[in-house]
């Protein structure tokens, strides 16, 4: 009887194959309103791969949504039907086939069934090369159900803010925003949104000094983080992280 492998196991096999081939691999990367299972970079070339334990038309269309974000787009799944491969070619999506090394083994072999055609036009705002960061390598395993814990632009902003406040305790929010990298379109939007989130206790490790004018930021101890998050109805996580999501 063939073992039933999870999507995470399929994704792990693809990642191992890519690493062995010299690619730098990232997991669960947010691109606009969606998230890519695997992003691989090699030099200036980028490749997005959506992984599924069962090949279907839905995963082809899911992958096709990433066109304009990377040079190559593929799906990785067990053997695709002739009809599915035809749709993939029409959508300009490649196919990596995953098959068991032997009927009773859990080791997967990755084979290129349909070479991904190159997409030469990359939209600057969606260029996946600009969206990945080191945290995408370990924050959440590719293929994880639900995606809770995925590294998002908002989490990155919160961690940058927490890091700055640890080094400049008591700094003004406006000064901190001017010095950190954030995902908001403008600094004024960042100040407005983060002020509200800090006030509601949604940014772990940072406390907003309400009595000071202008508003000032202070490092928050773990116990204070727990109290603030609980009061705001949030989920407590490690103090060096930020809550999942992109408010």
N, C-alpha and C positions, 0 to 999 in steps of 0.2 A: 504493500500500500504506500502510495506516495505521501511524504510528509507535507502538511499544509503550512507553508511559510508565510510569515507576516509581511506587510508592506515595508516595514523597517528592515527586515532581513534582505528583501530584494534591493532596497536602497543601499544597504551596507555593501552588498556585492558590487553594485554599480560604482560606488565611491572607491572601493579597493581597486577596481579595474582602472578607474581614471587616475588615481594616485600612481599606480604602477606605470601608467603611460605618460607620467610627467605633468599632470594637471594639478592645479591648486584648487582644492574643493571646499565649498561652503554649503551649509544646509539651511533650509527653510528661510529663504530670503524674501522679504516683502518687496513687491514691485507694484507700485500704484495700489490698487484695491485688491490685489491677489498675492499669492505667495508661491514661490517656486520651490520644489522639493530639493533640487540640487543645482548649484551654479558652479561651473568649472572654468577656470581661467588658465591660459597658457600664453605667456607673452602678452600681446595685445588682443588675442582672440578669446571670445567668451562663448560659453555653451550652457544652455538651460535644459535640464532634463526633468520631466515629470515621471514619477515611478508609480506603478500600480501592480498589485498582485494578480490582477485579471485584466487582460487587454480589452478595451472597449472604445467605442466612438467618443464617449464623453472625455476620456483622457486625451484624445487627439485634439479635440476642440479646446480643452483646458490648456494644453501646451501651445496651441496656435495663438492664444491670447497674449503670449509673451513675444510675439513677433514685433520687432522694433526695439527690443531690449537687449538682444544678444545676436551674435553672428550665426550661431547654430541653435536650432530648437529640436529636441527629440523627446520621444517617450521611451520608457524601458518597462517591459512587461513580458510574460510568457508569450509563446508563439501567437502572432497576430493572424487573423483570417485574411484571405485574399481581398475581400471587400474593405476591411479596415486598412490594409496596406495601401489600397487604391485611394482611399480618402486621405490618408496621411500624405501621400505624394501630392494630391490636389491642394492640401493645406500647407505644403512645403515644410513638413515635419518629418524628421528621421525616426527610425525605429531601432532600438537595441533589444535584442531578444535575450531573455533570461531562461536558462534551462538547467535542470538538475544534472549534476555530474554523473549520478547513477540513480535508478528508481528509488532506492531506499536511503539515499544520502540527503544531507541538508546543505551541501555545497553547491553554489550556483556558478554557472559559466556565463559570461557576458559576450554576446556576439553581435556584430553590426549586421542587421537584416536589411535595412534601408538607410543608405548614407544620407545624412541631413544636408540639404542644399544650403549654400551660404546666403545670409541676409546682409547685404552690404550697408544698408541704411539703418543706422542706429539713432533713435530719437534721443537727443541730449538729456532730456528730463527723465528718461526711462533707462538710460545706459546702466546695465547691471554692474559694470565695472566700478561705477561710482557709488553703488548702493551697498556693496559687501563690506564687512569689517571683520576683524579677528574673532569677535564674539560669535559670528555665524558658524564658526567651525565646531563649536561645542555647546552652544546654548540649548539646542533642541535637535534630536536625531531626525534626519530626513525620513518622511513617511509616518511620523508620529500622528496618531488620530487626534483631531480637534485643534492641534496647533498651540495649545496652551503652553506658555513658556518660550515661544519663539522670540528671537531678538528682533525688536521693531525700532523704527526711527525714534519713537517717543521714549523707549527704554534707553536708547543711546543718549538722547538729550538729558534725561534725568541723571544718568550716571556721570555725564560730563559736568552737570551742575553740582552734584554731590562732591565730585573730586575737587572742583574749584573752591567750594565752600570749606572743605576740610583744610585747604591751604590758605584761605582768606576768611576766616570765621568773623562774622559780623559785617560782611560786605553788603552793599546795596544790591537789590535784585537787578536794577538797571545796569550796574557795573558788571555783574556776573554775566548777564546775557551778552554784553558787548565783548566779552573775552572768551566765551565758549562756542563750540560748534553746536548748532541746533538745527532741527528739521523744519522749523517754521519759516514761512515765506519772508516775513519781515521781523525785525527786532521788536517792534511795537506789538505785533501779534504774539510773539513769544512771551513778552512781559505780561500781557493781559491774561493769556491762557495759563501760564505757570503761576501767576499770583493767585488765581482762583483755585488751582489744584493744590498749591501749597497751603492755602487757607483751609482747605478741606482735608488736609493730611494725606494726600494721595501721592506725595513724592517722598519715598523712604529716605532716611538719612539727613533730611534737610528740614529745618523748622523756620517758619516765617515769624519774625518779631513784629507783632501787631501794634505794639506801643510806639515803635520808632517811626519817624517820618524823615526821609523816605523809608519804605519797608526794608528791613535788613534780614539777612539769612544767617542761620546758625546751624552748626553740626548737631544732629540729634542722636542721642544714645539709643542702643537697641531697644531698651524698655520703652522709651518714648515713641519710637517708631511703631512698636506693637500697639500702644495705647491709641496713637493717632489713627492708624489704619483701621483698628477695630471700631473706633468711634465713627469713622467715615463709612463703615460697612465694607471695608476693603479686605484684601487677603494679605497677610503678612508673609514677606519673603526675606531672603538674605539682604542685609542692610546695604550691601554694595551693588544691588540690583535695583531695578525699578519695576513697577507693576506692568503686566502685559497689556498691550493695547497702544493705540495712537490717538489720544484725545485731540 
